Amino acid sequence: ILPMNYINVLKSLDLTGVSDEATFTAIRWPALPQ
């Protein structure tokens, strides 16, 4: 489960093509600080 602040920040970027949470995680999570 991603923190809401991560989700909100990433939605502010370019997530128009990423509507599936698994795809979102696969694409974006490795680029986030842990």
Secondary structure as UniProt FT lines:
FT   HELIX           4..12
FT   TURN            16..17
FT   HELIX           21..28
FT   HELIX           29..31
//
